[in-house]
Amino acid sequence: MITDITTLVSRNPADPDDVLVRLTTPGAFAAADAVERARTAQPGWLRGGAAARSAALGAVGAALEAAAEELADLAVREVGKPLSEARAEIARAAAIWRYYAQAPYEPTGAVHETAAGPGLLLNRRRPHGVAGLVTPWNFPFAIPSWKAAPALAVGNTVVLKPAPEATACALRLAEIIEQALPEKVFTVLPGGPTEGNALVSAADVVSFTGSTPVGRAVARAATARGIPVQAEMGGLNAAIVLPDADIGQAAAHIAGAVAGFAGQKCTATSRVVAVGAALDPLREALSEAFRAIRVGDPADPATVCGPLVHESARDRVAEAWQGVSALAGATVPARAGWFADPTLVERVPPGHQLLNEEVFGPVAALLPADDLAHAVRITNSVPYGLVTSVHTADLNAALYGLDLVDTGMIRINAPSTGVDFHLPFGGSKQSGHGPREQGRAALEFYTSSRTYTLAPAGSAA
């Protein structure tokens, strides 16, 4: 966990001697100043009209696409994202900006008849002002994009505080965005908790993605100020596998969802619940799939599991597989960088860390369930509620899972990982606070509804 810092250093997790950024953090006053400058720029950005905002967002999407290979290489180097995933992230980020480039033309309200007499009643959605965005390191281009693009589309200005580990990516993203937007409409504020806290204390609307403890603190601080806030936090996601599932397909989906990008996704699978007779064949298929995962240099297109983002993250993963029986992995490769082999364990005792806490690494527990109802109880037993995958050929079982699993997203015969940016994204319980983000839900979050009464002059009040 990053603590309060005055000198920020971002290193290549595959080669810790490779330093990408070293800078002195600007401090709380700089954060407040960035918000005030963004607030001054906001009325002009809104008055520029739908066409100007649409063109600007579209230009960002085109610029991201043009710089795709450079940006993918930067994500590989700074956060250790495997090259294939980094390329996919840049493509998604470009698509997000193009998607929201159409939003300025969307209706912002409706006209209603008055209850009595002449006149008009209107409801209209308007921007909050300055959107303060606090983003993690694991999707250094996509998450800032899916927060900033809708906020800008509806007329807010943006101040982005990225995770320290993704500072180089954020600064490069800012260079691209700032070329398409008026001055001070989009600002990156590098730093740590001091700058993040100051941003939450000054912005008009706050969106956060990160750990549950920090997200809850952000939500409390914003709520105390009476401003809108959303916090997308951790996950302890389950994959339920029924006996009638395609076991090979399920194992491939689950192994990728556990080990892809070293499990450093809030949607990664960390618990595999095998129902009845699925247990033995799934154990065998998963063990084989885990052992086949390519671990190594994230710049190699064949790599699936690269390094953990820093040494303490690697150590946390290594601690998590203690005291359980390993079916695959549970080793730290003898190589430079912060790597851990994809790990599958079983016979996990009640109360173990793997059953209660998000580890955020390439490790998962295989758990038996007597039947589907038991599997749902296991799935729902944790304090998180982000995403569940259900693997079955039985439509009734799939519908049962859809009805009773208490996560914000449920994916049938698909990995737990993967985001459709045009649909709402978020979780329940300790996985999320406030409205959903992405899709049209984001446009509503970054605006407030106002109701207007227009009565003829001289009419009775």
C-alpha positions in Angstrom: 0.0 0.0 0.0 1.3 3.5 -0.9 1.6 5.7 2.2 2.0 9.5 2.3 4.9 10.4 0.0 6.8 13.5 -1.0 9.0 11.9 -3.7 7.2 9.7 -6.2 9.1 7.0 -7.9 7.5 4.7 -10.6 9.5 1.6 -11.5 9.2 -1.2 -14.0 7.9 -4.2 -12.0 9.6 -6.6 -14.4 12.9 -4.8 -14.0 12.9 -2.7 -10.7 16.1 -0.9 -11.7 14.3 0.7 -14.6 12.8 4.0 -13.2 10.2 5.7 -15.4 9.3 8.6 -13.2 10.9 10.4 -10.2 9.3 13.6 -9.1 8.4 15.7 -6.0 4.7 15.5 -5.3 3.0 18.9 -5.6 1.1 18.8 -2.3 -2.4 19.8 -1.2 -2.3 23.4 -2.3 -1.5 22.4 -5.8 -4.5 20.1 -5.8 -6.8 22.9 -4.6 -5.3 25.2 -7.3 -5.8 22.6 -10.0 -9.5 22.4 -9.1 -9.9 26.1 -9.0 -8.4 26.5 -12.5 -10.6 23.7 -13.7 -13.6 25.4 -12.2 -12.8 28.7 -14.0 -12.5 26.8 -17.3 -15.8 24.8 -16.9 -18.4 27.4 -18.0 -16.6 28.0 -21.2 -16.3 24.3 -21.9 -20.0 23.9 -21.4 -21.0 27.0 -23.4 -18.9 25.7 -26.3 -21.8 23.4 -27.2 -22.4 19.8 -28.1 -20.5 19.9 -31.4 -17.3 21.2 -29.9 -17.4 18.7 -27.1 -18.2 15.8 -29.4 -15.4 16.8 -31.8 -12.9 17.0 -28.9 -13.8 13.6 -27.5 -13.6 12.1 -31.0 -10.2 13.6 -31.5 -8.9 12.0 -28.3 -10.2 8.6 -29.5 -8.4 9.0 -32.8 -5.2 10.2 -31.1 -5.2 7.2 -28.8 -5.6 4.9 -31.7 -2.8 6.6 -33.6 -0.4 6.2 -30.6 -1.6 2.7 -29.7 1.7 0.8 -29.9 3.6 3.5 -28.0 1.0 3.5 -25.3 0.8 -0.3 -25.0 4.6 -0.4 -24.6 4.4 2.2 -21.9 1.8 0.2 -20.0 4.0 -2.9 -20.3 6.9 -1.1 -18.9 5.3 0.9 -16.1 2.7 -1.5 -14.7 3.8 -4.9 -16.1 0.7 -5.5 -18.2 1.2 -8.3 -20.8 1.5 -6.8 -24.2 -1.6 -8.5 -25.6 -3.7 -7.1 -22.8 -2.0 -3.7 -23.1 -2.9 -3.5 -26.7 -6.5 -4.5 -26.0 -6.7 -1.8 -23.3 -5.6 1.0 -25.6 -8.2 -0.2 -28.2 -10.8 -0.1 -25.5 -9.8 3.3 -24.3 -10.0 4.7 -27.9 -13.5 3.1 -28.3 -14.7 4.7 -25.0 -13.8 8.2 -26.2 -15.6 7.6 -29.5 -18.6 6.2 -27.7 -19.0 9.2 -25.4 -18.3 11.6 -28.3 -21.9 11.0 -29.3 -23.2 11.8 -25.8 -23.2 15.6 -26.1 -26.1 15.2 -28.6 -28.2 13.1 -26.3 -31.4 14.7 -24.8 -30.7 16.3 -21.4 -34.3 16.4 -20.2 -38.0 16.5 -21.1 -40.9 18.9 -21.3 -44.1 18.2 -19.2 -47.6 19.6 -19.1 -48.4 21.7 -16.0 -50.8 20.3 -13.5 -53.1 23.3 -14.1 -53.1 26.4 -16.3 -50.7 27.6 -19.0 -46.9 27.2 -19.0 -44.3 24.6 -19.2 -42.6 22.2 -16.8 -39.0 21.1 -17.7 -36.5 18.8 -16.2 -32.9 19.1 -17.4 -29.7 17.5 -16.4 -26.7 19.8 -15.9 -23.0 19.2 -15.1 -21.8 19.4 -11.5 -18.7 21.5 -12.3 -15.3 19.9 -11.6 -15.0 16.1 -11.5 -12.3 14.8 -9.3 -11.1 11.3 -10.5 -8.9 9.0 -8.4 -7.8 6.0 -10.5 -5.7 2.8 -10.0 -2.6 1.6 -11.8 -3.9 -1.6 -13.2 -5.8 -0.1 -16.2 -3.8 3.1 -16.6 -5.6 4.2 -19.8 -9.0 2.6 -19.8 -10.2 3.5 -16.3 -9.2 7.2 -16.6 -10.9 7.2 -20.0 -14.2 5.7 -18.8 -14.4 8.2 -16.0 -13.1 11.3 -17.8 -14.9 10.9 -21.2 -18.5 10.9 -19.8 -17.7 13.7 -17.3 -16.3 15.9 -20.1 -19.1 14.9 -22.5 -21.8 16.4 -20.3 -19.8 19.6 -19.6 -17.7 19.0 -16.5 -14.0 19.7 -16.4 -11.7 17.1 -14.9 -8.8 16.8 -12.5 -7.3 13.3 -12.5 -5.2 11.9 -9.6 -3.7 8.7 -10.9 -2.1 6.0 -8.8 1.7 6.7 -8.2 2.6 3.4 -10.0 0.9 4.6 -13.2 2.2 8.2 -13.2 4.1 8.0 -16.6 1.0 6.5 -18.3 -1.2 9.3 -16.8 1.1 12.1 -17.9 1.3 10.7 -21.4 -2.5 10.4 -21.5 -2.8 14.0 -20.4 -0.5 15.1 -23.3 -2.9 13.4 -25.7 -6.1 14.7 -24.2 -4.8 18.3 -23.7 -4.1 18.6 -27.4 -7.8 18.2 -28.2 -9.3 20.2 -25.3 -9.2 23.8 -24.2 -6.6 24.7 -21.5 -7.4 23.5 -18.0 -10.4 21.4 -19.0 -8.4 18.3 -18.2 -5.6 18.2 -15.7 -3.4 15.4 -14.3 -2.4 15.8 -10.6 0.4 13.3 -9.8 0.9 12.3 -6.2 -0.2 10.2 -3.4 -2.7 10.4 -0.5 -2.1 14.1 0.2 -3.1 15.1 -3.3 -5.9 12.6 -3.4 -7.4 13.8 -0.2 -7.1 17.4 -1.3 -8.9 16.6 -4.6 -11.8 14.9 -2.8 -12.0 17.9 -0.5 -12.3 20.4 -3.4 -14.0 18.7 -6.4 -17.8 19.0 -7.1 -18.2 15.3 -7.9 -15.8 12.4 -7.2 -15.3 9.0 -8.8 -12.8 6.6 -7.3 -11.5 3.1 -8.2 -9.2 1.3 -5.9 -9.0 -0.7 -2.7 -12.0 -1.1 -0.4 -10.5 0.7 2.7 -9.4 3.8 0.7 -12.7 3.8 -1.3 -14.8 3.8 1.9 -12.7 6.7 3.2 -13.3 8.6 0.0 -17.0 7.9 0.1 -17.2 9.2 3.7 -15.3 12.3 2.9 -17.3 13.2 -0.1 -20.6 12.3 1.5 -19.7 14.6 4.5 -19.4 17.4 1.9 -22.7 16.6 0.3 -21.3 15.9 -3.1 -22.0 13.0 -5.4 -19.5 10.1 -5.1 -19.1 6.7 -6.6 -16.4 4.2 -5.4 -15.6 1.0 -7.3 -13.6 -1.2 -4.9 -12.5 -4.7 -4.4 -13.8 -8.1 -5.4 -13.5 -11.7 -4.1 -15.2 -13.2 -7.2 -16.4 -16.7 -7.6 -16.8 -19.0 -10.6 -19.5 -21.6 -10.1 -19.0 -24.8 -12.3 -21.9 -27.3 -12.6 -21.4 -30.9 -13.6 -23.1 -30.3 -17.0 -20.7 -27.5 -18.0 -18.1 -27.8 -20.7 -15.3 -28.5 -18.2 -12.5 -27.8 -20.6 -13.9 -24.4 -21.6 -14.7 -23.5 -18.0 -11.1 -24.4 -16.9 -9.7 -22.2 -19.7 -11.9 -19.3 -18.8 -11.2 -19.6 -15.1 -7.4 -20.0 -15.5 -7.3 -16.9 -17.6 -9.4 -15.0 -15.2 -7.2 -16.0 -12.3 -3.8 -15.5 -13.8 -4.2 -12.9 -16.6 -2.1 -9.8 -15.7 -1.1 -11.7 -12.6 -4.7 -11.5 -11.2 -4.4 -7.8 -10.8 -8.0 -7.0 -11.7 -10.9 -6.4 -9.4 -12.9 -8.8 -11.6 -10.4 -11.6 -11.4 -11.6 -15.0 -10.2 -10.3 -15.9 -6.7 -12.7 -18.7 -5.7 -13.8 -21.7 -7.9 -16.9 -23.4 -6.6 -17.3 -26.9 -8.1 -20.8 -28.4 -7.8 -21.1 -32.1 -7.1 -19.5 -34.4 -9.7 -17.8 -31.4 -11.4 -15.1 -31.4 -8.7 -12.8 -34.2 -9.8 -12.7 -33.4 -13.6 -12.5 -29.6 -12.9 -9.6 -30.2 -10.5 -7.7 -32.1 -13.2 -8.5 -29.6 -16.0 -7.7 -26.5 -13.9 -4.4 -28.0 -12.6 -3.4 -28.6 -16.2 -4.5 -25.2 -17.4 -2.6 -23.4 -14.6 0.6 -25.3 -15.3 0.3 -24.3 -19.0 0.0 -20.5 -18.3 3.0 -18.6 -19.7 4.7 -16.6 -17.0 7.5 -14.1 -17.9 8.4 -10.9 -19.6 5.3 -8.8 -20.2 6.7 -7.5 -23.4 6.6 -11.0 -24.9 3.2 -11.3 -26.8 2.9 -14.9 -25.5 3.1 -14.0 -21.8 -0.2 -14.3 -19.9 1.0 -13.7 -16.3 3.6 -11.0 -15.9 4.9 -9.5 -12.6 3.1 -8.1 -9.6 3.2 -4.3 -9.5 5.6 -4.1 -6.6 7.5 -6.2 -4.1 5.0 -6.0 -1.3 2.2 -7.2 -3.7 4.3 -10.2 -4.6 5.0 -10.9 -0.9 1.2 -10.7 -0.1 0.5 -13.3 -2.8 3.2 -15.6 -1.4 1.7 -15.3 2.1 -1.8 -16.1 0.8 -1.0 -19.7 -0.2 0.5 -20.6 3.1 -1.4 -23.3 5.1 -3.3 -24.8 2.2 -2.7 -27.6 -0.3 -1.4 -26.4 -3.7 -2.5 -28.1 -6.9 -0.4 -25.9 -9.1 2.0 -23.1 -8.5 2.7 -21.7 -5.0 6.2 -20.8 -6.1 8.1 -17.6 -6.7 10.2 -17.8 -9.9 14.0 -17.2 -9.6 14.1 -14.1 -11.8 14.4 -10.4 -11.7 11.2 -8.6 -11.0 8.2 -9.2 -8.8 6.8 -12.5 -10.1 4.6 -15.2 -8.6 3.5 -18.4 -10.4 -0.3 -18.8 -11.0 -1.5 -20.8 -8.0 -4.5 -23.1 -7.4 -5.1 -24.4 -3.9 -7.7 -26.6 -2.2 -8.6 -27.7 1.3 -8.7 -24.1 2.5 -9.8 -23.9 6.1 -12.6 -21.6 7.2 -11.4 -18.1 8.1 -8.4 -18.3 5.8 -7.4 -15.1 4.0 -8.3 -16.5 0.6 -11.9 -16.9 1.7 -12.3 -13.4 3.2 -9.9 -10.9 1.6 -9.0 -9.7 -1.8 -5.4 -10.9 -2.5 -5.1 -9.2 -5.9 -2.8 -11.7 -7.4 -2.7 -15.0 -9.5 -4.1 -17.3 -6.8 -7.5 -19.0 -6.4 -9.1 -21.6 -4.1 -11.0 -24.6 -5.4 -14.0 -25.2 -3.1 -16.6 -28.1 -3.3 -20.3 -27.5 -3.1 -23.1 -30.2 -2.7 -25.5 -28.5 -5.1 -26.2 -25.2 -6.8 -28.0 -23.8 -3.7 -24.9 -24.6 -1.7 -22.7 -23.0 -4.3 -24.7 -19.8 -4.2 -24.4 -19.6 -0.4 -20.6 -20.0 -0.7 -20.5 -17.3 -3.4 -22.6 -14.9 -1.3 -20.7 -15.6 2.0 -18.0 -12.9 1.5 -18.3 -9.2 2.1 -17.7 -8.4 -1.6 -20.2 -8.5 -4.4 -18.6 -7.5 -7.7 -18.9 -10.3 -10.3 -19.7 -14.0 -10.5 -19.3 -16.4 -13.4 -21.6 -19.4 -13.8 -20.6 -22.3 -16.1 -23.5 -24.6 -17.1 -25.5 -25.9 -20.1 -28.7 -25.7 -18.1 -30.8 -22.6 -18.6 -32.7 -23.2 -15.4 -29.5 -23.3 -13.4 -28.3 -20.1 -15.1 -31.5 -18.3 -14.3 -31.3 -19.5 -10.7 -27.9 -18.0 -10.4 -29.0 -14.8 -12.0 -31.8 -14.5 -9.4 -29.9 -15.4 -6.2 -26.2 -14.4 -6.6 -25.8 -11.0 -5.0 -23.1 -9.5 -7.2 -23.4 -6.5 -9.4 -22.5 -8.5 -12.5 -23.1 -12.2 -13.5 -21.5 -13.8 -16.5 -22.8 -17.1 -17.8 -20.3 -19.4 -19.6 -17.8 -16.5 -19.7 -14.8 -15.4 -17.6 -15.4 -13.2 -14.6 -13.0 -10.7 -16.2 -14.1 -8.5 -19.1 -16.0 -5.2 -19.2 -18.6 -4.0 -21.6 -18.0 -0.2 -21.4 -21.4 0.7 -22.8 -23.2 -1.0 -19.9 -23.3 -0.1 -16.2 -20.3 -1.5 -14.2 -20.1 -1.9 -10.4 -20.8 -4.1 -7.4 -22.6 -4.5 -4.2 -21.6 -4.7 -0.5 -17.9 -3.7 -0.1 -17.3 -3.8 -3.8 -19.1 -0.6 -4.6 -20.6 2.6 -3.2 -22.9 4.9 -5.1 -24.2 4.8 -8.6 -22.8 2.6 -11.3 -20.2 3.9 -13.8 -19.8 3.4 -17.6 -22.6 3.4 -20.2 -25.5 5.8 -19.9 -25.3 5.5 -16.1 -22.1 7.5 -16.1 -23.9 10.4 -17.9 -26.4 10.5 -15.2 -23.8 10.4 -12.4 -21.9 13.3 -13.8 -25.0 15.5 -13.9 -27.7 16.6 -11.6 -31.4 16.9 -12.4 -33.1 20.3 -12.3 -36.8 21.1 -12.6 -38.0 24.4 -14.2 -41.4 26.0 -14.1 -42.1 28.4 -16.9 -45.3 30.4 -16.3 -46.7 33.3 -18.5 -46.0 36.8 -17.2 -48.8 38.0 -15.1 -50.1 34.6 -14.2 -51.0 33.6 -10.7 -48.2 32.2 -8.6 
